[in-house]
Amino acid sequence: MKIGVIFSGSGVFDGTEIQEGVFTLLAIKKVGAEAVCFAPDINQHHVINHITGEEMDETRNVLVESARIARGDIQSLDNFNSSQLDALVLPGGFGAAKNLTGWAFSGPDGDINQQVKNAIISMVKSKKPVAGLCMGPTVIAKALEDSGVSATLTVGSTEAPSPYEIDAISQGMEKTGATAVMKTVEEISVDTENKIVTAPCYMMEADILQIRNNVQKAIDELVKLV
């Protein structure tokens, strides 16, 4: 079984959330599948100093930075072919909302990278399961906007502590035509009709063990849907 993974850089504030990315690869290995890593060959929106939170005066490439997580075993999203994969995962991090989409700046009205959109739509239309972690569900929501597919997705719950505006992000996903549901970091959402699994991960206040367990739960369910 081959599971595609789309990264968005390396580092929570301007790319892929590294722990979510690594736990995704680990979870895929634990279920006996092979991870096939991709990233768009584009420049990051910007580069953030992860100590100070300030923007840095430099340019970095999403594919090159994502290769840090994949240990170099990664392909440009140009090479994405849904016929060669059994499932797809989108880990979170601000890169999902800055490099894969413009959600961080314009919410649901922002654009989406066309290659990312095509990859997600091709999997969903082929009835192959897709998982979104953390901010990954917003990418799925944006990709499926006006596609005729109304997905059920979660980015977290307003009933538990979160550093982010879960309600506002959920409303944004519903603006694209998705149905947003509330799930804690101990839970996942499974849209069996569309074969889409989503998990809050670091959208909620959580420790590294909770994140690992949340990712594993999502990947376990993803494999059941294959």
DRENPA-3360 file (N, C-alpha, C; in nm, 2 decimals, always signed):
BEGIN
1 = MKIGVIFS = +0.08/-0.12/+0.00/+0.00/+0.00/+0.00/+0.09/+0.13/+0.00 ~ +0.06/+0.22/-0.09/+0.13/+0.34/-0.10/+0.04/+0.46/-0.06 ~ +0.09/+0.54/+0.04/+0.02/+0.66/+0.09/+0.09/+0.78/+0.06 ~ +0.04/+0.87/-0.02/+0.10/+1.00/-0.05/+0.09/+1.09/+0.07 ~ +0.20/+1.17/+0.09/+0.20/+1.28/+0.19/+0.24/+1.41/+0.13 ~ +0.16/+1.51/+0.14/+0.20/+1.64/+0.09/+0.25/+1.73/+0.20 ~ +0.37/+1.77/+0.19/+0.43/+1.86/+0.29/+0.43/+2.01/+0.23 ~ +0.44/+2.10/+0.33/+0.43/+2.24/+0.29/+0.55/+2.32/+0.34;
9 = GSGVFDGT = +0.67/+2.26/+0.36/+0.79/+2.32/+0.41/+0.83/+2.25/+0.54 ~ +0.91/+2.32/+0.62/+0.96/+2.25/+0.74/+0.97/+2.35/+0.85 ~ +0.87/+2.34/+0.94/+0.86/+2.44/+1.06/+0.72/+2.49/+1.07 ~ +0.67/+2.48/+1.19/+0.53/+2.50/+1.22/+0.48/+2.64/+1.17 ~ +0.56/+2.74/+1.18/+0.51/+2.88/+1.16/+0.52/+2.92/+1.01 ~ +0.59/+2.85/+0.93/+0.60/+2.88/+0.79/+0.60/+2.76/+0.70 ~ +0.58/+2.64/+0.75/+0.58/+2.52/+0.67/+0.50/+2.41/+0.74 ~ +0.54/+2.29/+0.72/+0.48/+2.17/+0.79/+0.51/+2.17/+0.93;
17 = EIQEGVFT = +0.41/+2.14/+1.02/+0.44/+2.11/+1.16/+0.52/+1.99/+1.16 ~ +0.65/+2.00/+1.21/+0.74/+1.89/+1.19/+0.70/+1.76/+1.27 ~ +0.65/+1.78/+1.39/+0.61/+1.66/+1.47/+0.50/+1.59/+1.40 ~ +0.40/+1.66/+1.35/+0.29/+1.60/+1.28/+0.34/+1.53/+1.15 ~ +0.44/+1.59/+1.08/+0.49/+1.53/+0.96/+0.56/+1.40/+0.99 ~ +0.65/+1.40/+1.10/+0.72/+1.28/+1.13/+0.63/+1.17/+1.19 ~ +0.53/+1.21/+1.27/+0.44/+1.11/+1.32/+0.35/+1.05/+1.21 ~ +0.33/+1.13/+1.10/+0.25/+1.08/+0.99/+0.34/+0.97/+0.92;
25 = LLAIKKVG = +0.47/+0.99/+0.90/+0.55/+0.89/+0.84/+0.56/+0.77/+0.93 ~ +0.57/+0.79/+1.06/+0.58/+0.68/+1.15/+0.46/+0.60/+1.15 ~ +0.34/+0.66/+1.15/+0.21/+0.59/+1.15/+0.19/+0.51/+1.03 ~ +0.23/+0.57/+0.91/+0.22/+0.50/+0.79/+0.31/+0.37/+0.79 ~ +0.43/+0.38/+0.84/+0.52/+0.27/+0.86/+0.46/+0.16/+0.95 ~ +0.40/+0.21/+1.06/+0.34/+0.11/+1.16/+0.23/+0.03/+1.10 ~ +0.16/+0.09/+1.00/+0.05/+0.01/+0.95/+0.09/-0.08/+0.83 ~ +0.22/-0.08/+0.80/+0.28/-0.16/+0.70/+0.27/-0.10/+0.56;
33 = AEAVCFAP = +0.25/+0.03/+0.55/+0.24/+0.10/+0.42/+0.36/+0.17/+0.39 ~ +0.37/+0.22/+0.27/+0.49/+0.30/+0.22/+0.45/+0.44/+0.20 ~ +0.52/+0.54/+0.26/+0.49/+0.68/+0.24/+0.56/+0.73/+0.11 ~ +0.49/+0.80/+0.03/+0.54/+0.86/-0.09/+0.52/+1.01/-0.07 ~ +0.63/+1.08/-0.05/+0.63/+1.23/-0.01/+0.63/+1.32/-0.13 ~ +0.56/+1.43/-0.12/+0.55/+1.53/-0.23/+0.55/+1.67/-0.16 ~ +0.59/+1.77/-0.24/+0.57/+1.91/-0.20/+0.57/+1.99/-0.33 ~ +0.50/+2.10/-0.33/+0.51/+2.19/-0.45/+0.65/+2.25/-0.46;
41 = DINQHHVI = +0.70/+2.26/-0.58/+0.83/+2.33/-0.61/+0.81/+2.48/-0.63 ~ +0.78/+2.54/-0.51/+0.75/+2.69/-0.51/+0.82/+2.75/-0.40 ~ +0.83/+2.88/-0.40/+0.89/+2.95/-0.28/+0.78/+2.96/-0.17 ~ +0.83/+2.95/-0.04/+0.75/+2.98/+0.07/+0.69/+3.12/+0.06 ~ +0.58/+3.14/+0.13/+0.52/+3.28/+0.14/+0.62/+3.37/+0.21 ~ +0.68/+3.32/+0.32/+0.79/+3.39/+0.39/+0.86/+3.29/+0.48 ~ +0.96/+3.34/+0.54/+1.04/+3.26/+0.64/+1.03/+3.32/+0.78 ~ +1.00/+3.24/+0.87/+0.98/+3.29/+1.01/+1.09/+3.23/+1.10;
49 = NHITGEEM = +1.15/+3.32/+1.18/+1.24/+3.28/+1.29/+1.16/+3.22/+1.40 ~ +1.18/+3.09/+1.42/+1.10/+3.01/+1.51/+1.13/+3.04/+1.66 ~ +1.24/+3.12/+1.68/+1.27/+3.16/+1.82/+1.19/+3.29/+1.85 ~ +1.20/+3.39/+1.76/+1.14/+3.52/+1.79/+1.00/+3.54/+1.73 ~ +0.97/+3.45/+1.63/+0.84/+3.47/+1.56/+0.84/+3.58/+1.46 ~ +0.96/+3.64/+1.43/+0.97/+3.75/+1.34/+1.01/+3.70/+1.20 ~ +0.96/+3.77/+1.10/+0.99/+3.73/+0.96/+1.14/+3.76/+0.93 ~ +1.20/+3.67/+0.85/+1.34/+3.68/+0.82/+1.35/+3.73/+0.67;
57 = DETRNVLV = +1.46/+3.80/+0.64/+1.48/+3.85/+0.51/+1.55/+3.75/+0.42 ~ +1.48/+3.64/+0.39/+1.54/+3.54/+0.30/+1.43/+3.46/+0.23 ~ +1.47/+3.39/+0.13/+1.37/+3.31/+0.06/+1.40/+3.16/+0.07 ~ +1.30/+3.08/+0.08/+1.32/+2.93/+0.09/+1.22/+2.86/+0.00 ~ +1.26/+2.75/-0.05/+1.17/+2.67/-0.14/+1.10/+2.56/-0.06 ~ +0.97/+2.55/-0.09/+0.89/+2.45/-0.02/+0.93/+2.31/-0.03 ~ +0.97/+2.27/-0.16/+1.01/+2.14/-0.18/+1.15/+2.11/-0.11 ~ +1.24/+2.20/-0.12/+1.37/+2.18/-0.06/+1.36/+2.18/+0.09;
65 = ESARIARG = +1.27/+2.26/+0.15/+1.26/+2.26/+0.30/+1.18/+2.13/+0.34 ~ +1.08/+2.09/+0.26/+1.01/+1.97/+0.30/+1.10/+1.84/+0.29 ~ +1.20/+1.85/+0.21/+1.30/+1.74/+0.20/+1.37/+1.71/+0.33 ~ +1.38/+1.81/+0.41/+1.44/+1.79/+0.54/+1.36/+1.69/+0.63 ~ +1.23/+1.70/+0.62/+1.15/+1.60/+0.70/+1.15/+1.46/+0.63 ~ +1.15/+1.46/+0.50/+1.14/+1.34/+0.42/+1.28/+1.27/+0.41 ~ +1.38/+1.34/+0.46/+1.52/+1.29/+0.45/+1.56/+1.28/+0.30 ~ +1.51/+1.37/+0.22/+1.55/+1.38/+0.08/+1.47/+1.29/-0.01;
73 = DIQSLDNF = +1.39/+1.20/+0.05/+1.31/+1.11/-0.03/+1.18/+1.17/-0.06 ~ +1.18/+1.26/-0.16/+1.06/+1.34/-0.19/+1.05/+1.38/-0.33 ~ +0.93/+1.40/-0.39/+0.92/+1.44/-0.53/+0.84/+1.57/-0.54 ~ +0.86/+1.64/-0.65/+0.78/+1.76/-0.68/+0.64/+1.72/-0.70 ~ +0.55/+1.80/-0.66/+0.41/+1.77/-0.68/+0.37/+1.76/-0.83 ~ +0.46/+1.81/-0.91/+0.44/+1.79/-1.06/+0.42/+1.64/-1.09 ~ +0.48/+1.55/-1.01/+0.49/+1.41/-1.04/+0.37/+1.33/-0.98 ~ +0.28/+1.40/-0.91/+0.17/+1.34/-0.84/+0.08/+1.27/-0.94;
81 = NSSQLDAL = +0.05/+1.14/-0.91/-0.04/+1.06/-0.99/-0.12/+0.97/-0.90 ~ -0.25/+1.01/-0.89/-0.34/+0.94/-0.80/-0.35/+0.79/-0.83 ~ -0.33/+0.75/-0.96/-0.34/+0.61/-0.99/-0.23/+0.52/-0.93 ~ -0.13/+0.59/-0.88/-0.02/+0.51/-0.82/-0.02/+0.51/-0.67 ~ -0.13/+0.57/-0.61/-0.14/+0.58/-0.47/-0.27/+0.52/-0.42 ~ -0.27/+0.48/-0.30/-0.39/+0.42/-0.24/-0.46/+0.52/-0.14 ~ -0.39/+0.62/-0.09/-0.45/+0.72/+0.00/-0.36/+0.84/+0.00 ~ -0.40/+0.94/+0.07/-0.33/+1.07/+0.07/-0.34/+1.13/+0.21;
89 = VLPGGFGA = -0.23/+1.19/+0.26/-0.24/+1.26/+0.39/-0.18/+1.40/+0.37 ~ -0.24/+1.50/+0.44/-0.19/+1.64/+0.44/-0.17/+1.68/+0.59 ~ -0.04/+1.67/+0.64/-0.01/+1.72/+0.77/-0.04/+1.87/+0.78 ~ -0.04/+1.92/+0.91/-0.07/+2.06/+0.92/+0.05/+2.15/+0.94 ~ +0.04/+2.26/+1.01/+0.14/+2.36/+1.02/+0.09/+2.48/+0.94 ~ +0.15/+2.60/+0.97/+0.10/+2.72/+0.90/+0.13/+2.72/+0.75 ~ +0.23/+2.63/+0.71/+0.25/+2.62/+0.57/+0.13/+2.57/+0.49 ~ +0.04/+2.50/+0.55/-0.08/+2.46/+0.48/-0.16/+2.58/+0.45;
97 = AKNLTGWA = -0.16/+2.68/+0.53/-0.24/+2.80/+0.52/-0.17/+2.92/+0.46 ~ -0.04/+2.90/+0.43/+0.04/+3.00/+0.37/+0.10/+2.96/+0.23 ~ +0.14/+2.84/+0.22/+0.21/+2.79/+0.10/+0.12/+2.71/+0.01 ~ +0.03/+2.62/+0.07/-0.06/+2.54/-0.01/-0.19/+2.62/-0.04 ~ -0.23/+2.71/+0.05/-0.34/+2.79/+0.03/-0.31/+2.93/+0.08 ~ -0.41/+3.02/+0.06/-0.39/+3.16/+0.12/-0.48/+3.18/+0.24 ~ -0.52/+3.07/+0.31/-0.62/+3.07/+0.42/-0.57/+3.17/+0.53 ~ -0.44/+3.17/+0.56/-0.39/+3.25/+0.67/-0.41/+3.40/+0.65;
105 = FSGPDGDI = -0.43/+3.44/+0.52/-0.44/+3.58/+0.49/-0.58/+3.62/+0.45 ~ -0.65/+3.53/+0.38/-0.78/+3.56/+0.33/-0.89/+3.46/+0.37 ~ -0.86/+3.37/+0.46/-0.96/+3.27/+0.51/-1.01/+3.19/+0.39 ~ -1.14/+3.16/+0.39/-1.19/+3.07/+0.28/-1.19/+3.14/+0.15 ~ -1.17/+3.27/+0.15/-1.17/+3.35/+0.02/-1.04/+3.34/-0.05 ~ -0.94/+3.29/+0.02/-0.80/+3.28/-0.04/-0.80/+3.18/-0.15 ~ -0.68/+3.18/-0.22/-0.67/+3.09/-0.33/-0.61/+2.96/-0.28 ~ -0.59/+2.86/-0.37/-0.52/+2.74/-0.34/-0.43/+2.70/-0.45;
113 = NQQVKNAI = -0.31/+2.65/-0.42/-0.22/+2.60/-0.52/-0.29/+2.50/-0.61 ~ -0.28/+2.52/-0.74/-0.36/+2.44/-0.83/-0.32/+2.29/-0.83 ~ -0.19/+2.27/-0.81/-0.14/+2.13/-0.80/-0.19/+2.06/-0.68 ~ -0.20/+2.13/-0.57/-0.26/+2.07/-0.45/-0.40/+2.04/-0.47 ~ -0.47/+2.13/-0.52/-0.62/+2.11/-0.55/-0.64/+1.99/-0.64 ~ -0.56/+1.98/-0.75/-0.58/+1.87/-0.84/-0.55/+1.74/-0.77 ~ -0.45/+1.73/-0.69/-0.41/+1.61/-0.62/-0.53/+1.56/-0.53 ~ -0.58/+1.65/-0.45/-0.69/+1.62/-0.36/-0.82/+1.58/-0.44;
121 = ISMVKSKK = -0.85/+1.65/-0.54/-0.97/+1.62/-0.62/-0.96/+1.49/-0.69 ~ -0.84/+1.46/-0.74/-0.82/+1.33/-0.81/-0.83/+1.21/-0.72 ~ -0.79/+1.23/-0.60/-0.80/+1.12/-0.50/-0.95/+1.10/-0.46 ~ -1.02/+1.21/-0.43/-1.16/+1.20/-0.38/-1.25/+1.15/-0.50 ~ -1.23/+1.20/-0.62/-1.31/+1.15/-0.73/-1.28/+1.01/-0.76 ~ -1.16/+0.96/-0.73/-1.13/+0.82/-0.75/-1.17/+0.73/-0.63 ~ -1.24/+0.79/-0.54/-1.29/+0.72/-0.42/-1.17/+0.66/-0.34 ~ -1.06/+0.73/-0.34/-0.94/+0.69/-0.26/-0.94/+0.78/-0.13;
129 = PVAGLCMG = -0.91/+0.73/-0.02/-0.92/+0.81/+0.11/-0.82/+0.92/+0.12 ~ -0.86/+1.03/+0.19/-0.77/+1.14/+0.21/-0.78/+1.18/+0.36 ~ -0.67/+1.21/+0.42/-0.67/+1.25/+0.56/-0.61/+1.39/+0.57 ~ -0.67/+1.48/+0.66/-0.61/+1.61/+0.68/-0.59/+1.63/+0.83 ~ -0.47/+1.67/+0.87/-0.43/+1.69/+1.01/-0.42/+1.84/+1.04 ~ -0.46/+1.88/+1.16/-0.44/+2.02/+1.20/-0.51/+2.12/+1.10 ~ -0.43/+2.20/+1.03/-0.49/+2.29/+0.93/-0.51/+2.22/+0.80 ~ -0.47/+2.09/+0.78/-0.49/+2.02/+0.66/-0.63/+2.02/+0.61;
137 = PTVIAKAL = -0.73/+2.00/+0.70/-0.87/+2.00/+0.66/-0.92/+2.13/+0.59 ~ -0.86/+2.24/+0.62/-0.89/+2.37/+0.54/-0.84/+2.36/+0.40 ~ -0.73/+2.29/+0.38/-0.68/+2.27/+0.24/-0.78/+2.18/+0.16 ~ -0.83/+2.08/+0.23/-0.92/+1.99/+0.17/-1.05/+2.06/+0.14 ~ -1.10/+2.14/+0.23/-1.22/+2.22/+0.21/-1.21/+2.31/+0.09 ~ -1.10/+2.38/+0.08/-1.08/+2.47/-0.03/-1.07/+2.40/-0.16 ~ -1.00/+2.28/-0.16/-0.98/+2.20/-0.28/-1.12/+2.16/-0.34 ~ -1.21/+2.12/-0.24/-1.34/+2.06/-0.29/-1.45/+2.17/-0.31;
145 = EDSGVSAT = -1.41/+2.29/-0.29/-1.51/+2.40/-0.31/-1.56/+2.40/-0.45 ~ -1.69/+2.40/-0.47/-1.75/+2.40/-0.60/-1.73/+2.27/-0.68 ~ -1.69/+2.16/-0.61/-1.66/+2.03/-0.68/-1.78/+1.94/-0.68 ~ -1.88/+1.98/-0.61/-1.99/+1.89/-0.59/-1.98/+1.79/-0.48 ~ -1.87/+1.79/-0.41/-1.84/+1.71/-0.30/-1.85/+1.79/-0.17 ~ -1.94/+1.75/-0.08/-1.96/+1.82/+0.05/-1.90/+1.74/+0.16 ~ -1.78/+1.77/+0.20/-1.71/+1.69/+0.30/-1.75/+1.73/+0.44 ~ -1.74/+1.63/+0.53/-1.75/+1.66/+0.68/-1.61/+1.66/+0.73;
153 = LTVGSTEA = -1.57/+1.77/+0.80/-1.43/+1.79/+0.84/-1.43/+1.85/+0.98 ~ -1.31/+1.83/+1.05/-1.29/+1.90/+1.18/-1.15/+1.96/+1.18 ~ -1.15/+2.07/+1.25/-1.02/+2.13/+1.29/-1.00/+2.14/+1.44 ~ -1.10/+2.09/+1.51/-1.09/+2.09/+1.66/-1.23/+2.11/+1.72 ~ -1.23/+2.16/+1.85/-1.35/+2.17/+1.92/-1.34/+2.30/+2.01 ~ -1.46/+2.37/+2.02/-1.47/+2.49/+2.10/-1.49/+2.45/+2.25 ~ -1.51/+2.32/+2.27/-1.53/+2.27/+2.41/-1.41/+2.23/+2.48 ~ -1.29/+2.25/+2.42/-1.16/+2.22/+2.49/-1.07/+2.33/+2.45;
161 = PSPYEIDA = -0.96/+2.35/+2.53/-0.86/+2.46/+2.51/-0.80/+2.45/+2.37 ~ -0.78/+2.57/+2.31/-0.72/+2.58/+2.18/-0.65/+2.71/+2.16 ~ -0.53/+2.72/+2.10/-0.47/+2.85/+2.08/-0.53/+2.92/+1.96 ~ -0.62/+2.86/+1.89/-0.67/+2.92/+1.76/-0.82/+2.94/+1.77 ~ -0.88/+3.01/+1.67/-1.02/+3.04/+1.66/-1.09/+2.93/+1.59 ~ -1.12/+2.82/+1.67/-1.18/+2.70/+1.61/-1.31/+2.73/+1.54 ~ -1.39/+2.81/+1.61/-1.52/+2.84/+1.56/-1.51/+2.92/+1.43 ~ -1.42/+3.02/+1.42/-1.41/+3.10/+1.30/-1.36/+3.01/+1.18;
169 = ISQGMEKT = -1.26/+2.93/+1.21/-1.21/+2.84/+1.10/-1.31/+2.74/+1.06 ~ -1.39/+2.69/+1.15/-1.50/+2.60/+1.12/-1.60/+2.67/+1.03 ~ -1.64/+2.79/+1.06/-1.73/+2.87/+0.98/-1.67/+2.89/+0.84 ~ -1.54/+2.91/+0.84/-1.48/+2.93/+0.71/-1.49/+2.81/+0.62 ~ -1.47/+2.69/+0.68/-1.48/+2.57/+0.60/-1.62/+2.55/+0.55 ~ -1.72/+2.59/+0.64/-1.86/+2.57/+0.59/-1.89/+2.67/+0.48 ~ -1.82/+2.78/+0.47/-1.84/+2.88/+0.36/-1.80/+2.81/+0.23 ~ -1.71/+2.72/+0.23/-1.66/+2.65/+0.11/-1.76/+2.54/+0.07;
177 = GATAVMKT = -1.86/+2.51/+0.16/-1.95/+2.40/+0.13/-1.93/+2.28/+0.21 ~ -1.83/+2.28/+0.30/-1.81/+2.16/+0.39/-1.90/+2.17/+0.51 ~ -1.91/+2.06/+0.58/-1.97/+2.06/+0.71/-1.87/+2.04/+0.82 ~ -1.86/+2.14/+0.91/-1.76/+2.13/+1.02/-1.82/+2.07/+1.14 ~ -1.74/+1.98/+1.20/-1.79/+1.91/+1.32/-1.68/+1.93/+1.43 ~ -1.72/+1.93/+1.55/-1.63/+1.95/+1.67/-1.57/+1.82/+1.72 ~ -1.44/+1.82/+1.72/-1.37/+1.70/+1.78/-1.25/+1.75/+1.86 ~ -1.23/+1.68/+1.97/-1.11/+1.71/+2.05/-0.99/+1.64/+2.00;
185 = VEEISVDT = -0.87/+1.67/+2.06/-0.75/+1.60/+2.02/-0.75/+1.45/+2.05 ~ -0.84/+1.41/+2.12/-0.86/+1.26/+2.15/-0.94/+1.20/+2.04 ~ -1.00/+1.27/+1.95/-1.09/+1.22/+1.86/-1.05/+1.25/+1.71 ~ -1.12/+1.19/+1.62/-1.10/+1.22/+1.48/-1.24/+1.22/+1.42 ~ -1.25/+1.28/+1.30/-1.38/+1.28/+1.22/-1.36/+1.19/+1.10 ~ -1.46/+1.10/+1.08/-1.45/+1.01/+0.96/-1.57/+1.03/+0.88 ~ -1.55/+1.09/+0.76/-1.66/+1.10/+0.66/-1.65/+0.98/+0.57 ~ -1.73/+0.88/+0.60/-1.73/+0.75/+0.53/-1.77/+0.76/+0.39;
193 = ENKIVTAP = -1.87/+0.85/+0.36/-1.92/+0.86/+0.23/-1.82/+0.91/+0.13 ~ -1.74/+1.01/+0.17/-1.63/+1.07/+0.09/-1.49/+1.01/+0.12 ~ -1.48/+0.93/+0.22/-1.36/+0.87/+0.26/-1.25/+0.97/+0.29 ~ -1.30/+1.06/+0.38/-1.21/+1.17/+0.43/-1.20/+1.16/+0.58 ~ -1.08/+1.16/+0.63/-1.05/+1.15/+0.78/-0.98/+1.28/+0.82 ~ -1.02/+1.34/+0.93/-0.96/+1.46/+0.97/-0.93/+1.46/+1.12 ~ -0.83/+1.52/+1.17/-0.79/+1.51/+1.31/-0.73/+1.65/+1.35 ~ -0.77/+1.70/+1.47/-0.73/+1.83/+1.52/-0.58/+1.85/+1.54;
201 = CYMMEADI = -0.51/+1.75/+1.60/-0.37/+1.76/+1.63/-0.34/+1.89/+1.70 ~ -0.24/+1.97/+1.66/-0.20/+2.09/+1.73/-0.29/+2.21/+1.71 ~ -0.41/+2.19/+1.65/-0.51/+2.30/+1.66/-0.56/+2.31/+1.80 ~ -0.54/+2.20/+1.88/-0.59/+2.20/+2.02/-0.46/+2.21/+2.11 ~ -0.48/+2.25/+2.23/-0.38/+2.25/+2.33/-0.35/+2.10/+2.36 ~ -0.23/+2.06/+2.33/-0.20/+1.91/+2.34/-0.05/+1.90/+2.36 ~ -0.01/+1.78/+2.42/+0.13/+1.75/+2.43/+0.17/+1.65/+2.32 ~ +0.30/+1.62/+2.31/+0.35/+1.55/+2.19/+0.30/+1.41/+2.19;
209 = LQIRNNVQ = +0.27/+1.35/+2.30/+0.21/+1.21/+2.30/+0.07/+1.21/+2.25 ~ -0.01/+1.31/+2.29/-0.14/+1.32/+2.24/-0.14/+1.34/+2.09 ~ -0.05/+1.42/+2.04/-0.04/+1.44/+1.89/-0.01/+1.31/+1.82 ~ +0.09/+1.24/+1.88/+0.13/+1.11/+1.81/+0.00/+1.01/+1.81 ~ -0.07/+1.01/+1.92/-0.19/+0.92/+1.92/-0.30/+0.97/+1.83 ~ -0.32/+1.10/+1.81/-0.42/+1.15/+1.73/-0.38/+1.12/+1.58 ~ -0.26/+1.14/+1.55/-0.21/+1.11/+1.41/-0.23/+0.96/+1.38 ~ -0.19/+0.87/+1.47/-0.20/+0.73/+1.45/-0.34/+0.69/+1.43;
217 = KAIDELVK = -0.43/+0.75/+1.51/-0.57/+0.71/+1.50/-0.62/+0.75/+1.36 ~ -0.58/+0.86/+1.31/-0.63/+0.91/+1.18/-0.57/+0.82/+1.07 ~ -0.45/+0.78/+1.08/-0.39/+0.69/+0.98/-0.45/+0.55/+0.98 ~ -0.47/+0.50/+1.10/-0.54/+0.37/+1.12/-0.67/+0.37/+1.05 ~ -0.75/+0.48/+1.07/-0.88/+0.48/+1.00/-0.87/+0.50/+0.85 ~ -0.77/+0.58/+0.81/-0.74/+0.60/+0.67/-0.72/+0.47/+0.60 ~ -0.64/+0.38/+0.66/-0.61/+0.25/+0.60/-0.74/+0.16/+0.59 ~ -0.82/+0.17/+0.69/-0.95/+0.09/+0.69/-1.04/+0.13/+0.57;
225 = LV = -1.02/+0.26/+0.53/-1.11/+0.31/+0.42/-1.05/+0.27/+0.28 ~ -0.93/+0.23/+0.28/-0.86/+0.19/+0.15/-0.94/+0.07/+0.09;
% end
